[in-house]
């Protein structure tokens, strides 16, 4: 592949080398962009975004109807967004909202169906990668949700009771303090819940591999081509900086980056999640840490965190905390926030003081899309010629595969499948508040949750769950 006529080569629109966007992209190999669009084209299906959702939609469309002409329009390169930057979790334990929250909204039976499909979806991703020869360093070792400190113990037991009450505890079990520390030597661990239905993967290898597969099957991927506007109705098309892409159906799969499009600024809230990565640990350092099974790992703090043991022996530590930007602005300079990155580094060393000498080699981040009620929203509008599923709230690796299947089935007229009976297929979130109310509310919640976490860590007393910030952010 070459940089085509764009002249940018392997750098983004701001001159940043693609390999510097995340360790995953650096590790994935060839990042030379495919040629951009050159003039107007007509296709059957046009997809905005060469990330997981868009590529899975193309993949399943090709299975259901190989005759379809498919074009994928990407502003940068495949995997530039969340698909090439996430924490490496393929997670079935949330779909934006937790199982307990989904149960509260839709009832036990619908929640069981939703999470059975999500758990099967994790296996589907691993199976497709194997079938298509995509080496994604797949490791289905589950996840440990650890109570780090006494303040997190009530949340731990609440999670466990919810799994049992909803009948979702298949293969899951509760570990006490000693059992948890035998699995992973976390300073302050008081117990954990183990869930086997979660896998680690190298995210950029998955998205880059999918791009190669759908391209080999006949889809056209136009990179370094920006969609400027979406025209719906009988003349549906993407207006790009390099020509129009006319199609019977438009698929919107740009997640947080769609806030730049007309009419989308209030549909999704871009929240930045950041990651710090260590150097590869030595065998002796790993002996001090344990973690022999390689589970994914998170605490029960209000400010979300997520850890993985990488395929090359590093620790990746991700979390929220970077401030929301006024007007839902998304920009490369927000991908790094030194205060949050420092917090991640210090927290890792406080949790694993036995390896306090470990060095950090990479830091990155990016925006994820959150709907007003934290649950992905589905658009299926034949009259407008638009299909979309968006707003994964940082939990999109497995749901994006499910979204790809739903989008493909919708376009090919197979809406009688079981997927369209799920709560996800019926959900449409309302819009976020206009500015400045959005900025005031989100920044208040971010600050208040961080303050509650600090207070709980210092006192050992759990949050009450009754504060305004907790109620506003409950999911």
N, C-alpha and C positions, 0 to 999 in steps of 0.2 A: 504493500500500500504506500501511497505517497500523499503529500500534502495538497495535491491537486493545484487549482489555480488560486487558492486562497493566499498563498505566500506566508502563512503563519507557521507552517511546519508543526512540530510537536509542542506547541505552546498554546495557552488559552487566549481568549480575547483580550486579556490584560497583560499578556507577555509572560505569564508564569508557566514554566515547563510542566507538562501534565504529570510527570513523575513526581513532582513536588506537592501535588494535591493530597496524596495520602501514601502511606507505606504500601498499602495493598496495590495501588496502581504501579508504584515503583517496582514491586515484586512480580507484577503480572507479565512483564515482557514488552513486546512491541506496542508502542502507543502512537505510532504515526497515524494521523487522521486519514480517513477515507475522503475522496474528492467531494466537494460541496455540490449542491444543486447548480445547474447551469440552465436557467430559463424555466418556462412553464412546463408542467407535466400533468397528465391525467392518469389516475389509478383508481382501483376499487376501494382500497382502504389506505388512509394516510394516518400515520401515528406520530404524535408529538412526543419526543423523548426516547432516547435509546438507553433506558434503564431497565430494571427488572420488569415493571408492569408492561411497558411497550414491547419489549422483546418476548416476554411470555405470551402476550396477546398474538404477536406475529407467529410464534412457534405453534400455538394451538390452532390458529387460523389455517396455517399450512397443513396441519393434520386433517382438519375438517373439510377444507376445500383448497386443494393444491393449485387450482386454476386462478386464484385471486392474485391480482396485481397489488403488491403491498409496498409502500414507501414509508420509511422511518426518517423523520427529520430531527436532527440533533444539533443544538447550538455549539457544542464542543466535540467530545468524543464519547463513544459508548462507555458508560460507567463513570462519567465525570461527576454525577450527582451522588445521592445517598447510596446507590448500588455499588459504588466503588469506594465508599468512605465509612461504612457502618462498622459495628463492633464485632462482626463475624458470627452473630447469633442467627440461627434459623429457629425461630421461637414459635411454639404453638400455645403458649400459656396466656397470651393476650391478643386481642384484636383492636388495638387502640384502648379499649376498656378491658378491665379484668373480668374473669369469669363471674365473680360475685356481683359486679355491677351489671353485667349482661343479664344475669339471672334476675336481678331486681327489675330490669326494664322489660324483659321478654318472657320470663318464667323458666322453670327448670328444664322442660322438655326441649324448647328451642335452643337453650344454652348447651345442652348435651349434644344436639345435632351439630351446632356450630363448631364446638370444640373437637368433636370426632372428625369432622372434615378438616379442621386445621391440623390435627395430629396426622391424618393421612397425607396431608399436603407436605409436611416435612419429609415423609418417606418418598413422595412423588418427586421432590426436588433432587434428592439423592439418587433416585432411580434414573431420572432423565440425564443427570450428569454422567452416570456410569454408562448408560446406553449410548450417549452421544460422544463418549470419549473425552469429556471435559474433566480434567484433574483439578478439583476444587479443595483438596486436602480435607475431605469430608470426615467428620468424627462425631458420630451420634452417641455422645456420652451423657446427655442430660444436663440439668442445671441444678445447682445448689442455691437456694434462697436462704441466706444466712442472717440470723439476728446478731448484729455486731453491737454488743452492749445491752444492758438490761432494758433500756428504753425501747428496743425493737422487739422484745419478746412478745408483747401483746399482739403486734402485727403478724408475727410468725404464726402464733396459734390461731389467729383469725383467718389467715390464709389456709391453714390446714383444715380448719373446721368448714370453711366454705367449699373446699375441694370435696370433702366427704359428703356434705349436705347436698351438693349438686351431682353427686355420683361421678365425679371426675378424678377420683383418687386411684384409678387403675395404674398400677406400677409405681405410684408415688408412696413415699413414706417419710415419717418424722424422725429426725435424728436429735439426740441430746447433745450436750456440750462436748463430751468426750468423743462421741462418734463423729461429730462434725470435725473436730480438730484432728482426728485420725485421717480424715479424707483430705483436709486442707488446713494447714496450721495458721489460722487467722487469729491475730491478737484480739481478744475481746469477744470471740464467738461464743454465743450462749445456746446455740442449737440451729437447726436448719430444716427445711423441707426439700426433699429431693424429688425432681420431676424428670422422668426418662425421655420425655417427648420433645427434646430440644437438641440441636446439633450445632457444632462449629463448622464453619467453612471459610475459605479465602474468598471474600465477596467479589473482588475485582476479577478473579479468575472465572467466576461463574458468569458475570455479566459480559465479559469480553468473549468467553467461550460461546455463550448464547448468540451473541452478535455474529460470530463466524458461522454458526449452524444455520441461522435463518437466512443469512446472506447466501450460503451455499445452496440453499433450497430455492432461491430465486428472489427473495426480498431485496429491495434496494435501500441502502443506508446512506443518507446524505449527511455528512458531518460538517462542522463549522458553518452551519446554516441556521440562522435565527428566525423563528416564527415571530412575526411582528403583530399579527392579528388573526383571529379565528372568525370566519364568515360562515354562518349556519343557514339552514334552509335548503331550498331546491338547488342553490348554487354553492353548496358547501365547499370551502377551500381554506387552506392555510396561506396567508400572505407572508412571504419570507423576504429576507433582504436579497434574495437571489432569484426570485420568481414565485409564481403561484403554483400551489399543489392542489389540484381539483380532485375531489373524491366523492363517491357515494356515501362513505362513512368516515368521519373524523374520530380518532381516538386521542383523548387528552391524557397524557401520562407523564406530566412534568413535575408533579408534586409541588414543593414549596416554590420552585422557580416559575410557576404559573402566576404568581402574584403580579408579574409585570404585564400580564395580559388584561385587556379591557374587560371589566366585569368580574375579575377574580380576586381583587385585593381584599375583599371581606369574606370570601368563601373559605380561605385557609389562612392560618396564622403560622408564619415561619418561626420556628424555635430552634436555636442553635444547640447542637450537641457536640461536645468536644472530646478528643481522645489524646492520651499520652501513651507512648510505647517505650518499653525498656529494650536494652540490648539483650541478646540471647543469654540466658542464664547458664552457668556451668552445671555439670552433673551434681557437684557438691552443693551448690546453691539450691537446686531442685530438691535435694534430700532434706534440706532445712524447711522447705515450703511444703513438701508433700505433693498433693494435687496429681497423683499418679494416674488417675482415671481421665483427667483432662475435661472435667465438667465445665460448663459455663458457670458463672458465679455472680451474684448480686447481693446487696444488703437489703434491708427494709426501710431505708431512709426515705424521707419525703422528696428530697432532691435525688432524682433517679441516678443510679450508677450501674455499670455492667462491666464485667471482666471476662477475659478469655485467655487461655493458654494457646499461643499461636503454633502453627505447624513447624516453625523453626526455633521453638523454645523461648519465646519472649512472653511478656505479660502485656496485654493491651487493657488499659483502664479508661473507660469512657464515662461521661456524665453530663448532666445539665448544669446550668449556672451562668452561661453567657447571657448578657442582657438582651431583651427584646428591643428591636430598633423601630423607631417611630415610622408609621406608615407602612408597616410590613415590608420594610426594605430588605433586600437580599443583595449582598456584595461580597467579593472575595476577601476584602479586608476584615470581614467579620468571621472568617473561617478559623481565626486564631484569636484567643483572648487570654493574655498572659496570666491574669489573676485566676481564671478558672483552670488553666493548665497547671499552674503552680499548686492549686488546691488538689487536683487529681494526683500530682506527683507526691505531695506530702501525705495524702491519705493512704496511698499505696504503701509508703514507707511506715506509716503508723500501724497499718494492718499487718505488715510483714517486716517488723523491725529486724528480724534475723537475716535479712538481705538488704539492710540499709545502704550498703555500699553500691548497690546496682545503679547503673547509669541509664539515662533516658536518651534515646536517639532520634525519636520522631514525635511531632505534635501536629495534629490537624483537626479539622472539624467541618461542619456544614449544616445547612438548614434542613429541618424535617417539617412536614406539614401536619398541622393540628386543626381539626374541625371544631366547631363551637361546642360540641358535646363529646369530643375525643374519639368518636367512632367514625370509621371510614364512610364516605358518602358515595352513593352509586347513582350515576346519571345514565339513563337509557331512553333516548329521545329520538325515535325514527324520523319524526317530522323535521327536527332540526338537523338530523344527520350526525348526531353526536353520541358517543358512548364514553364514559369515564368512570373510574373508581379511584378515589384519592383520599388523602388524609390519614395515613397509617400511624401517625403520632410516634414514629420511631420504632414501630414493630412490624415493618413492612416486608421482611424477606419472605416469610411464608404466605402472608395475605396477598402479596403481589402475584404469586403464582396462581392462587385462587382467583384473583382478579383477572389475570390473563385468560383463564378458562371461561370465566363468566362473560368477559367481553367477546371472546371468540364464539361462544355459544349464542350470545345475543345477536351478533352480526350474521351468523349463519342460520338463524331462525330456530334454535334449539332451546327455547325458553321453558320447555317442559321438564328440564333436568332437575335433579334434586337441589342443585346449587341455587336455583331461583326460589326455593322455599325457605332459604336461610334468612335470618334477621338482616344480614348484610345487604341482601338483594333488595330489601324494602326500605332501606334507610336513606334519608335525605336530611342532612344537618342544616340548621338555620345559619344565617350569616353572623359574623362577628360584628360587634358594635363599631360605629364609625370612630375615627380619631377626633379629639384626643382621648376619648373615653377608653378606647382599646389599649392605648399605651399606658394610661394611668392604672387600669385594672390589671394588666399583665405584669407590669413592673412591680406593683404592690404584691401580687401573689408570689412572684419570684423571690422578692426580698423577704417576705414573711415566712415562706417555707424554709429558706436558708437559715433564718433566725431560729425557727422552731427546732431544726436539726441541731444547731449549735447548742441550744439550751438543753435539749434532751441528752446530747453527748456529755455535757458538763454536769448535769444533775442526776442522770439515770432515770428521769421521769419521762414516760412516753407522752407524745402529744395527745390531747384529749379527743381529737377528731371533730371538735365543735367550733374551732376557730373559723373565721370567715374565709381565710385563705385555704384551709383544708376543705371546706364545703364547696368553694368555687372550683377547686382543682380535682375534686373526687372523680376517679375513673378506675 
